[in-house]
């Protein structure tokens, strides 16, 4: 109860004075205790040894179902802001009825940096920093610090706790900022979390989550299943409109081919409808388990034009391809360019360059005397939350005039007008090189951590041995 009152104090300023209609929602039988249903155990521990969020202190609870046996790793559900949704009772019932697998629940509070003298100073509350921010810090915190700590616990009858490391066996959820935090963890680490419960999610301009609808539409779909809830009287304040933002998220997820279910209501920024729907959310997220959550088919036209079904990144047996030198007709001196990489357009009239310290792709026109003119900040690249730059390290063009840039969030693909249309996530870190290769120049290669990866596409790179070609005019 104390944690709920504390959380209410944190979010109360968001909706103070809002006129929200009285809310009444049906109670799912799975949210009530029933005789004959085995009850799980809830353990508690304090975690104050974080390296990712140094100095923070937080409480954590672990639900262990009665049916759990340590001879096999259990599925995992992680929830932000501690225990919500009557989750232990819901898990008791759904596991007993075999509507979800044997699942260990991990309920984590946000961090606090305790004041040395609480009578003279407030704690530093890390909730927004940890939950609202994009990037992989919180996912790493859960995977590298909290879940290993959970496995150090034991039940009252001495059972060791073993958690599955398979992302298909893991779900994560939360409310408000905890919801966007859950989505971010799955977005950054889909191999670790494949199922997301999002209630009154904060997909607005607090710390960059308003970028998600755009990124979802551009990035190659990830194998994630999502259940969303929000109400028409949710917040509408300085950071954005929660109700509209959640609908925009739904449209983006649907466009990108994700498995997503939603329940909209008339309520405000509270957990009432979320609590009513939580059993239904668990049934949906765990349906057909252990069948894996599948990657969807995006409606993004560029992804459809480029990607070959079933063809992903594969380790290249040979080293990073070395492309032949350009023909004399396309040779141009780039000594004056302060950039990390450069590429020629397929008609050999433009030069594109990237600068690893910015988020721009620059464009120059090649003059008849072979000099460069009309430099312009032409292409705008997306930037990861962890850096103030795109860290672009390489650039190439295909025969249709598209521009491919290796950045800190993947290969960003721009059209001829400099707009990022699509983003291909990379398999293992950041690329330091990029090139087209293969017999038909239809394999896009990247070098990551000195390892080469290739991906066959439905397009061809520019063969420097061939004559220039004029691509179709761009769509403006």
C-alpha positions in Angstrom: 0.0 0.0 0.0 2.8 2.4 0.8 4.3 2.0 -2.6 1.0 2.7 -4.3 0.5 5.9 -2.2 4.0 6.9 -3.1 3.5 6.4 -6.8 0.2 8.3 -6.6 2.0 11.3 -5.1 4.5 11.2 -8.0 1.9 11.3 -10.7 -0.9 13.2 -9.0 0.3 16.6 -10.4 -0.3 15.3 -13.9 -4.0 15.0 -13.5 -4.9 17.2 -10.6 -8.1 19.1 -11.4 -8.9 16.9 -14.5 -12.6 16.2 -14.9 -12.7 12.4 -15.4 -16.0 10.5 -15.5 -16.7 8.0 -12.8 -15.2 4.7 -14.0 -16.7 1.2 -13.5 -15.2 -1.8 -15.1 -16.1 -5.5 -14.9 -14.0 -7.7 -12.7 -12.5 -10.6 -14.5 -12.9 -13.8 -12.4 -9.1 -14.3 -12.7 -8.6 -11.2 -10.6 -10.4 -12.8 -7.6 -9.2 -15.5 -5.2 -10.9 -18.8 -5.6 -10.9 -21.9 -3.3 -8.8 -24.8 -4.5 -6.4 -22.6 -6.6 -2.8 -23.0 -5.5 -1.3 -19.7 -4.2 2.1 -18.6 -5.1 4.6 -17.0 -2.8 5.8 -13.4 -2.9 9.4 -12.7 -1.9 10.9 -9.2 -1.3 14.4 -7.9 -1.6 16.2 -4.5 -1.8 18.6 -3.8 -4.6 21.2 -1.0 -4.1 24.2 -2.3 -6.0 23.5 -1.0 -9.5 26.4 -0.2 -11.8 24.0 1.1 -14.5 22.2 3.5 -12.2 24.9 4.1 -9.6 23.8 4.9 -6.0 20.1 4.0 -6.5 18.0 2.1 -4.0 14.9 0.2 -4.8 12.5 -2.5 -3.6 11.7 -5.5 -5.7 9.2 -8.3 -5.3 9.3 -11.8 -6.8 6.2 -13.9 -7.3 6.8 -17.6 -7.5 3.9 -19.8 -8.5 3.0 -22.9 -6.5 3.5 -25.0 -9.6 7.1 -23.9 -10.2 9.7 -26.6 -10.1 13.4 -25.7 -10.3 14.2 -28.5 -12.6 13.4 -26.3 -15.6 13.7 -22.5 -16.1 10.4 -20.6 -15.7 8.9 -18.0 -18.0 9.2 -14.4 -16.7 7.0 -11.3 -16.4 8.7 -8.0 -15.4 6.6 -5.1 -14.1 7.7 -1.6 -13.4 6.4 0.4 -10.3 6.2 -2.7 -8.2 3.2 -5.0 -7.8 0.1 -3.8 -9.8 -3.0 -5.2 -11.4 -3.6 -7.8 -8.6 -1.0 -9.6 -10.5 -0.2 -12.5 -8.0 -3.9 -13.4 -7.8 -4.2 -13.2 -11.6 -1.1 -15.4 -12.1 -2.4 -17.9 -9.6 -5.7 -18.3 -11.5 -4.3 -18.2 -15.1 -1.5 -20.6 -14.4 -4.0 -23.0 -12.6 -6.3 -22.8 -15.6 -3.4 -23.2 -18.0 -4.2 -19.9 -19.7 -0.6 -18.9 -19.3 2.6 -20.8 -18.6 4.3 -21.2 -15.2 5.6 -17.7 -14.9 7.7 -16.0 -12.2 6.8 -12.4 -11.7 9.4 -9.7 -11.1 8.1 -6.4 -9.8 10.6 -3.6 -9.7 10.3 -0.1 -8.3 12.2 2.8 -9.9 15.4 3.9 -8.3 15.9 6.6 -5.7 19.2 8.2 -4.7 18.6 8.7 -1.0 19.4 12.0 0.6 22.1 12.0 3.2 19.8 14.0 5.5 16.2 13.3 4.7 15.1 16.1 7.1 17.0 18.7 5.0 16.8 17.3 1.4 14.7 15.2 -0.9 15.8 11.9 -2.5 16.6 12.1 -6.1 13.8 10.2 -7.9 15.0 8.3 -10.9 11.6 7.3 -12.2 11.5 9.5 -15.3 15.1 9.1 -16.1 14.9 5.3 -16.0 11.4 4.9 -17.5 10.8 7.7 -20.0 14.2 7.7 -21.6 14.9 5.8 -24.8 17.9 3.6 -25.2 19.0 0.3 -23.8 20.1 1.3 -20.3 17.0 0.0 -18.5 16.8 -3.2 -20.5 20.5 -3.9 -19.5 19.6 -3.0 -15.9 16.9 -5.7 -15.8 18.9 -8.3 -17.8 22.3 -7.8 -16.2 21.5 -6.8 -12.7 17.9 -7.5 -11.5 17.2 -10.9 -13.1 20.6 -12.3 -11.9 19.7 -11.0 -8.4 16.3 -12.7 -8.6 18.1 -16.0 -9.3 20.0 -15.6 -6.1 16.8 -15.7 -4.1 15.1 -18.9 -2.8 11.6 -19.7 -1.9 10.6 -20.3 1.8 10.7 -24.1 1.1 14.2 -23.8 -0.4 13.5 -23.9 -4.2 16.1 -22.2 -6.3 14.8 -19.7 -8.8 15.7 -20.3 -12.5 14.6 -17.9 -15.1 14.4 -18.6 -18.9 16.9 -16.7 -21.0 14.7 -17.1 -24.1 12.9 -13.8 -25.1 9.9 -15.8 -26.2 9.5 -16.8 -22.6 9.6 -13.3 -21.3 7.0 -10.5 -21.0 7.3 -7.0 -19.6 4.7 -4.4 -18.7 3.8 -1.3 -16.8 1.6 1.8 -16.5 2.2 5.3 -17.6 6.0 5.9 -17.7 6.4 2.2 -16.7 4.5 1.3 -19.9 6.8 3.2 -22.3 9.7 1.7 -20.3 8.4 -1.8 -20.9 8.0 -1.1 -24.6 11.5 0.4 -24.8 13.0 -2.7 -23.2 11.4 -4.9 -25.8 12.2 -2.5 -28.7 15.9 -2.4 -27.7 16.2 -6.1 -26.9 13.5 -8.0 -28.7 15.6 -11.2 -28.3 15.1 -10.8 -24.5 11.5 -9.5 -24.3 8.8 -10.5 -26.9 5.6 -9.5 -25.1 4.6 -6.1 -23.8 1.6 -4.9 -21.7 1.2 -1.1 -22.0 -1.4 0.7 -19.8 -1.9 4.5 -20.2 1.5 4.6 -21.9 3.5 7.8 -21.9 4.4 8.0 -25.6 4.8 11.8 -25.5 7.5 14.4 -25.3 8.9 13.8 -21.8 12.2 12.2 -22.9 11.8 11.4 -26.6 9.1 8.6 -26.6 7.1 10.8 -29.0 9.6 9.6 -31.7 8.4 6.0 -31.4 5.5 6.1 -33.9 7.9 7.4 -36.6 10.6 4.9 -35.8 8.1 2.0 -35.7 7.0 2.8 -39.3 10.6 3.0 -40.6 12.4 0.2 -38.7 12.2 -3.3 -40.0 9.5 -5.0 -37.7 10.7 -6.9 -34.6 9.1 -10.0 -33.1 7.1 -8.3 -30.4 3.4 -8.8 -29.4 1.8 -5.8 -27.6 -1.4 -5.2 -25.6 -2.4 -1.6 -25.2 -4.9 0.2 -23.0 -5.8 3.9 -22.6 -8.8 6.2 -21.9 -10.2 9.2 -23.7 -9.7 11.3 -20.6 -6.1 10.6 -20.2 -3.6 13.5 -19.7 -3.4 16.4 -22.1 -0.6 18.6 -20.7 2.7 20.2 -21.6 4.4 17.0 -22.9 1.5 16.0 -25.2 -1.8 14.3 -25.4 -1.6 10.8 -24.0 -4.9 9.7 -25.6 -3.9 10.8 -29.1 -0.3 9.5 -28.6 -1.5 6.0 -27.7 -3.8 5.9 -30.8 -0.9 7.1 -33.0 1.2 4.3 -31.5 -1.5 1.8 -32.3 -1.7 3.0 -35.9 2.0 2.8 -36.3 2.2 -0.7 -34.9 -0.6 -1.8 -37.1 1.0 -0.2 -40.2 4.3 -2.0 -39.3 2.7 -5.4 -39.0 3.0 -6.0 -35.3 0.7 -8.3 -33.3 -1.2 -5.7 -31.3 -4.5 -5.7 -29.4 -6.0 -2.6 -27.8 -8.8 -1.7 -25.4 -9.8 1.9 -25.3 -12.0 3.4 -22.5 -13.3 6.7 -21.2 -11.1 6.8 -18.1 -8.3 9.0 -17.0 -4.6 8.6 -16.0 -5.1 5.8 -13.5 -4.9 2.0 -13.2 -8.6 1.2 -13.0 -9.2 -0.1 -16.5 -5.7 -1.6 -16.7 -6.5 -3.7 -13.6 -9.7 -4.8 -15.1 -8.0 -5.8 -18.3 -4.8 -7.3 -17.0 -6.1 -11.0 -17.1 -7.2 -10.5 -20.7 -3.8 -8.9 -21.5 -2.0 -11.9 -20.1 -4.2 -14.4 -22.0 -3.4 -12.5 -25.2 0.3 -12.0 -24.7 0.8 -15.7 -23.8 -1.6 -17.2 -26.3 -0.2 -20.2 -28.3 2.9 -20.3 -26.1 5.5 -21.8 -26.6 4.9 -20.9 -30.3 7.3 -18.0 -30.9 6.0 -14.5 -31.5 6.5 -13.9 -35.2 8.0 -10.9 -37.0 5.3 -9.0 -38.9 5.0 -7.7 -42.4 5.3 -3.9 -42.6 3.3 -1.8 -45.1 6.4 0.4 -45.5 6.8 0.5 -49.3 10.6 0.7 -49.2 11.0 -2.2 -46.9 8.7 -4.2 -49.2 10.8 -3.1 -52.2 14.1 -4.1 -50.7 13.7 -7.0 -48.3 13.6 -10.7 -49.3 11.4 -12.8 -47.0 13.6 -15.1 -44.9 16.8 -13.3 -45.9 18.3 -11.6 -42.8 21.8 -10.7 -41.8 24.3 -13.6 -42.1 27.9 -13.8 -41.1 30.1 -13.5 -44.2 32.6 -16.2 -44.6 35.2 -13.9 -46.2 36.4 -10.5 -45.0 34.7 -7.3 -45.7 34.5 -6.9 -49.5 36.9 -4.6 -51.2 35.2 -2.9 -54.1 37.2 -2.1 -57.2 38.4 1.4 -57.9 36.1 3.7 -59.8 36.6 4.2 -63.5 38.4 7.4 -64.6 35.1 9.0 -65.7 33.8 8.9 -62.2 37.1 9.7 -60.3 36.9 12.8 -58.2 39.2 14.2 -55.5 37.7 14.2 -52.1 40.7 15.6 -50.3 38.9 18.8 -49.3 36.0 17.0 -47.7 36.2 16.7 -43.9 34.0 13.6 -43.7 34.3 10.0 -42.8 32.9 8.6 -46.0 31.6 9.5 -49.4 29.5 8.0 -52.1 28.6 8.8 -55.7 25.1 8.9 -57.0 24.4 6.3 -59.7 24.4 9.1 -62.4 27.8 10.3 -61.1 26.6 13.9 -60.7 26.3 14.1 -56.9 28.5 13.2 -54.0 27.1 12.3 -50.6 29.2 12.5 -47.5 28.6 11.8 -43.8 30.1 13.3 -40.7 30.3 11.0 -37.7 30.0 14.0 -35.3 26.6 15.1 -36.6 23.3 13.7 -37.9 23.6 15.1 -41.4 24.2 13.6 -44.8 25.8 16.3 -47.0 25.3 16.6 -50.8 27.5 18.2 -53.4 27.1 18.6 -57.1 30.0 17.7 -59.4 30.9 20.5 -61.8 32.2 20.0 -65.4 35.7 20.8 -64.1 35.3 18.0 -61.5 35.2 20.3 -58.6 32.4 20.1 -56.0 29.9 22.9 -55.5 26.6 23.7 -53.7 27.3 21.9 -50.4 24.1 21.4 -48.5 22.9 19.6 -45.4 20.8 17.3 -47.4 19.9 14.1 -45.5 18.5 14.1 -41.9 19.5 11.0 -39.9 17.8 9.6 -36.7 20.0 9.7 -33.6 20.1 7.2 -30.8 19.1 8.4 -27.3 22.5 7.6 -25.9 24.4 10.0 -28.3 23.9 13.5 -29.7 25.1 12.3 -33.1 24.2 9.6 -35.6 27.8 8.3 -35.6 27.6 7.7 -39.3 30.6 5.7 -40.4 29.9 4.7 -44.0 27.7 5.5 -47.0 26.8 3.9 -50.3 24.2 4.2 -53.0 22.2 1.7 -55.0 21.4 1.9 -58.7 18.0 3.4 -57.9 19.5 6.4 -56.2 18.8 5.3 -52.6 21.4 6.2 -50.0 22.5 3.7 -47.3 24.2 5.1 -44.2 25.7 3.0 -41.4 24.7 4.7 -38.1 24.4 3.9 -34.4 20.8 2.7 -34.7 21.3 0.6 -37.9 21.5 1.1 -41.6 19.3 4.2 -42.4 18.0 4.2 -46.0 17.2 7.6 -47.6 15.4 8.4 -50.8 16.9 10.7 -53.4 15.4 13.7 -51.6 17.3 13.0 -48.4 14.4 11.5 -46.3 15.0 8.4 -44.2 12.3 5.9 -45.4 13.5 2.8 -43.6 16.0 1.5 -41.0 17.5 -1.9 -40.9 18.7 -2.9 -37.4 22.1 -4.6 -37.2 22.8 -8.0 -35.7 25.6 -7.2 -33.2 26.5 -3.6 -32.4 27.4 -0.7 -34.6 28.8 -0.9 -38.2 32.1 0.7 -39.0 31.9 0.0 -42.8 29.3 -0.6 -45.4 29.4 -1.6 -49.1 27.5 -3.5 -51.8 29.1 -6.7 -53.0 28.4 -10.1 -54.4 28.4 -11.2 -58.0 25.4 -9.0 -58.8 26.2 -6.3 -56.3 22.9 -7.3 -54.5 24.4 -8.1 -51.1 24.7 -5.3 -48.6 27.7 -5.8 -46.4 28.5 -4.3 -43.0 31.5 -4.7 -40.7 30.7 -4.9 -37.0 33.3 -5.5 -34.4 35.7 -6.7 -37.1 33.2 -9.3 -38.3 31.5 -9.1 -41.7 27.8 -9.6 -42.2 25.8 -9.7 -45.5 22.2 -9.4 -46.4 20.8 -10.0 -49.9 18.4 -7.3 -51.1 16.0 -6.9 -54.0 18.2 -4.1 -55.4 21.8 -3.7 -56.7 24.6 -1.4 -55.6 26.6 0.6 -58.0 29.2 -1.4 -59.9 32.1 1.0 -60.4 33.1 -0.9 -63.6 29.8 0.0 -65.3 28.7 3.2 -67.0 26.7 5.8 -65.0 22.9 5.3 -65.1 20.1 7.8 -64.4 17.6 6.5 -61.9 13.9 7.2 -62.0 12.9 10.7 -60.8 12.2 10.8 -57.1 8.7 11.2 -55.6 8.6 14.6 -54.0 
